[in-house]
């Protein structure tokens, strides 16, 4: 594997420690080790096209690992944009010691957020779209942030801002962003930080070891000098655990025990996003304890540890691996605990829960979703709590039911969040019913609902639901018999339909909505057929726009 540099000068800088003035890229390296661009080269396969800053020296083993882990496995079929995470060993040739500022950070940060001495975290934004100008017919490229900090939320939010711009404007855009990161304040635990990038101010607070459990101390800064309003990220690292665990939630207590005990565990998923999110959620579920075993959110057959982890001459190591290649079903048959996750299915309005199955049934490549284990739990399952978690999701209840979405009407509106309506649900589903911590839970919730943390979280969830509605409506449109519908409509109504469908298709392409490509192509074909049914003058007008 060779390093392909696409231009720019190589900077030779000294990275300092201590309290002296920051030198070039010193502040940058407090957050990120480097930024990599990985592309698909017809001769080399996956290849690093660019590393920034240019003076960052990765070993050949590290470059090889980053290349393979930055692309979804061919079995994943990820079209459009997708984001996921990985974790690799740092080559032993590098020093594992830290400078004074890094030691101070680790002293003040919670153990689960400390800077990793021996591993790199990779945060990937991968784009795969059809491109007739490319020999293989597809544009395939990943923008990857490499860091020692496990800030999955912060760095994926940063990628959402930067990656689409980079794919349009290439290296000058990336250089500008890295220069902005080099001006960021240091990642100090317990301090509210404003991080400007690309005209946006990301506002975030890294938790401190001194924080009391259960508190939400993030407050928005004075916004007079922060126009437009800052992008508030309520947490640097915490994932939506309910979303990650929705099809295995009924088994959460067993999974918690497996993680607590450091049992060998494989997560087999349909995409690197699902695999990496699930592994990160599992390793975080024992917080505030740190998960001290090895874990790989996304693992491939090209990993340098592949032989080490798949040998049958010794017991499986204490590691949690996330994989997508069906080949691993055969390779890991001797492992004691395997989670096979498929696409989430619904049972009514609730996610269908996968079952615990015997390991002997894990035989073929078409193995059904399930948790394959013979593990017997030490603790009894709290069925009442799990049912409440599955059923009492107030914000999720604001989403219209899928059956109310039709092709002939605009998507139904998301119901507004009504605080008093939510507060009423706490009477029969609040944490005070199960928590040993007594106190004024209702008062705490009322205060929380007024906080920036809730506001930032709810805005994010609202955007996710809006996007989901767009996707569902588009899928319904793609499956509808539009040609039959237009036969009885006036020219004005048909033109209106054409314009609306075009707008939806453009939005799906621009925002890279995860709709199957064949459905979009089917809708485009419908659109052309409908236009051809109109008079010639109208066809000319519509083809111009």
Long-range contacts (C-beta under 8 A, 24 or more apart in sequence): 1-44, 1-47, 1-48, 1-60, 1-63, 1-64, 1-67, 2-44, 2-47, 3-48, 3-51, 3-58, 3-63, 4-41, 4-44, 4-47, 4-48, 4-49, 4-50, 5-50, 5-51, 5-54, 6-49, 6-50, 6-171, 7-171, 8-50, 8-52, 8-54, 8-171, 8-175, 9-54, 10-54, 10-55, 11-53, 11-54, 11-55, 12-55, 13-53, 13-55, 15-99, 16-99, 17-99, 17-100, 17-101, 17-102, 18-99, 18-100, 18-101, 19-100, 24-182, 25-53, 25-55, 25-182, 26-182, 27-181, 27-182, 27-183, 27-184, 27-185, 27-186, 28-53, 28-178, 28-181, 28-182, 28-184, 30-101, 30-102, 30-184, 30-186, 30-187, 31-147, 31-149, 31-181, 31-184, 31-187, 32-145, 32-146, 32-147, 32-181, 33-120, 33-146, 33-147, 33-148, 34-58, 34-146, 35-143, 35-144, 35-145, 35-146, 35-174, 35-177, 35-178, 36-66, 36-70, 36-142, 36-143, 36-144, 36-146, 37-141, 37-142, 37-143, 37-144, 37-166, 37-174, 38-66, 38-67, 38-70, 38-71, 38-141, 38-142, 38-144, 39-140, 39-141, 39-142, 40-71, 40-136, 40-140, 40-141, 42-135, 42-136, 46-70, 46-71, 49-141, 50-171, 50-174, 52-174, 52-175, 52-178, 53-178, 59-91, 59-93, 59-94, 61-91, 61-304, 62-88, 62-90, 62-91, 62-120, 64-302, 64-304, 65-302, 65-303, 65-304, 66-122, 66-144, 66-146, 68-300, 68-302, 68-303, 69-122, 69-124, 69-298, 69-300, 69-303, 70-122, 70-124, 70-126, 70-142, 70-144, 71-126, 71-140, 71-142, 72-126, 72-128, 72-271, 72-272, 72-324, 73-272, 73-300, 73-324, 73-325, 75-324, 75-325, 75-326, 76-270, 76-271, 76-272, 76-324, 78-126, 78-128, 78-271, 78-272, 78-273, 79-128, 79-129, 79-514, 79-516, 79-517, 80-127, 80-128, 80-129, 80-512, 80-513, 80-514, 81-125, 81-126, 81-127, 81-163, 81-164, 81-512, 82-126, 82-271, 82-272, 82-273, 82-514, 83-123, 83-124, 83-125, 83-126, 83-156, 83-159, 83-160, 83-273, 84-124, 84-126, 84-271, 84-272, 84-273, 84-275, 84-276, 84-277, 84-297, 84-298, 85-121, 85-122, 85-123, 85-124, 85-152, 85-156, 85-276, 85-277, 85-280, 85-297, 85-298, 86-121, 86-122, 86-124, 86-272, 86-276, 86-296, 86-297, 86-298, 87-119, 87-120, 87-121, 87-122, 87-295, 87-296, 87-297, 88-119, 88-120, 88-122, 88-296, 88-303, 89-118, 89-119, 89-304, 89-305, 90-118, 90-119, 90-120, 101-186, 105-186, 105-187, 105-188, 105-189, 107-209, 108-188, 108-189, 108-190, 108-208, 108-209, 108-210, 109-189, 109-206, 109-207, 109-208, 109-209, 110-189, 110-207, 110-208, 110-209, 110-211, 110-287, 110-288, 111-209, 111-288, 111-289, 111-290, 112-150, 112-237, 112-284, 112-287, 112-288, 112-289, 112-290, 112-291, 113-149, 113-150, 113-151, 113-189, 113-206, 113-207, 113-236, 113-237, 114-290, 115-148, 115-149, 116-148, 116-149, 116-150, 117-148, 119-148, 120-146, 120-147, 120-148, 121-146, 121-147, 121-148, 121-149, 121-150, 121-152, 121-155, 122-146, 123-147, 123-152, 123-155, 123-156, 123-159, 124-159, 124-272, 125-156, 125-159, 125-160, 125-162, 125-163, 127-163, 127-167, 127-512, 129-512, 130-517, 141-167, 143-167, 143-174, 149-187, 150-237, 151-206, 151-236, 151-237, 152-236, 152-237, 152-239, 152-280, 153-233, 153-235, 153-236, 153-237, 153-238, 153-239, 154-202, 154-204, 154-233, 154-236, 154-237, 157-202, 157-231, 157-233, 158-197, 158-202, 161-197, 161-198, 161-200, 162-197, 162-198, 165-198, 192-218, 192-219, 192-221, 194-221, 194-226, 194-230, 200-228, 200-230, 200-231, 201-226, 201-230, 201-231, 202-230, 202-231, 202-233, 203-230, 203-231, 203-232, 203-233, 204-232, 204-233, 204-236, 205-236, 206-236, 207-236, 213-288, 214-437, 216-448, 216-451, 216-453, 218-451, 218-452, 218-453, 219-451, 219-452, 220-452, 232-452, 232-453, 232-455, 232-456, 233-456, 234-452, 234-453, 234-456, 234-457, 237-284, 238-284, 239-277, 239-280, 239-281, 239-284, 241-281, 241-284, 241-285, 242-389, 242-393, 243-277, 244-277, 244-278, 244-280, 244-281, 245-278, 245-281, 246-344, 246-351, 247-341, 247-342, 247-344, 247-345, 247-351, 247-352, 247-353, 247-354, 247-369, 248-339, 248-341, 248-353, 248-354, 248-371, 249-351, 249-353, 249-386, 249-389, 249-390, 250-353, 250-381, 250-386, 250-390, 251-353, 251-356, 251-371, 252-285, 252-386, 253-377, 253-379, 253-381, 253-382, 254-356, 254-371, 254-373, 254-375, 254-377, 254-381, 255-282, 255-285, 255-339, 255-371, 256-285, 256-286, 257-375, 257-377, 257-378, 257-379, 258-337, 258-373, 258-375, 259-283, 259-285, 259-286, 259-291, 259-320, 260-286, 260-289, 262-291, 262-292, 262-293, 262-318, 263-318, 263-336, 263-337, 263-375, 264-315, 264-316, 264-317, 264-318, 264-319, 264-320, 264-335, 264-336, 264-337, 265-319, 265-320, 265-321, 265-335, 265-337, 265-338, 265-339, 266-320, 266-321, 266-323, 266-328, 266-332, 266-335, 266-337, 266-338, 266-339, 267-320, 267-321, 267-322, 267-323, 267-339, 267-341, 268-323, 268-324, 268-326, 268-328, 268-329, 268-338, 268-339, 268-340, 268-341, 269-322, 269-323, 269-324, 269-341, 270-324, 270-341, 270-342, 270-343, 271-324, 272-298, 272-322, 272-324, 274-341, 275-322, 275-323, 275-324, 275-341, 276-322, 278-322, 278-339, 278-341, 279-320, 279-321, 279-322, 282-320, 283-320, 291-320, 293-318, 293-319, 293-320, 294-318, 294-319, 294-320, 295-319, 295-320, 295-321, 296-320, 296-321, 296-322, 297-322, 298-322, 298-323, 298-324, 299-323, 300-325, 301-325, 301-327, 301-328, 326-365, 329-362, 329-364, 329-365, 329-367, 330-365, 333-359, 333-362, 333-363, 336-373, 336-374, 336-375, 337-371, 337-372, 337-373, 337-375, 338-362, 338-371, 338-372, 338-373, 339-370, 339-371, 339-372, 340-367, 340-368, 340-369, 340-370, 340-371, 340-372, 341-369, 342-368, 342-369, 346-402, 349-401, 350-390, 350-391, 351-390, 382-434, 384-434, 385-434, 388-429, 388-434, 391-429, 392-425, 392-429, 394-421, 394-422, 394-425, 395-458, 395-461, 398-465, 399-465, 399-468, 399-469, 400-469, 402-472, 405-469, 405-472, 405-473, 405-476, 406-476, 407-473, 407-476, 407-477, 407-479, 407-480, 407-482, 407-485, 408-480, 408-485, 410-473, 411-469, 411-470, 411-472, 411-473, 412-469, 414-462, 414-465, 414-466, 414-469, 417-458, 419-446, 419-449, 422-449, 467-511, 467-513, 470-504, 470-507, 470-508, 470-513, 471-513, 471-514, 471-515, 473-504, 474-504, 474-508, 474-513, 474-515, 474-519, 474-520, 474-523, 475-515, 475-519, 477-501, 477-504, 477-523, 478-515, 478-519, 478-520, 478-522, 478-523, 479-519, 482-526, 482-530, 483-526, 483-529, 483-530, 486-530, 486-533, 491-534, 491-535, 491-538, 494-530, 494-533, 494-534, 495-534, 495-538, 495-542, 497-530, 498-527, 498-530, 498-531, 498-542, 499-545, 501-526, 501-527, 502-527
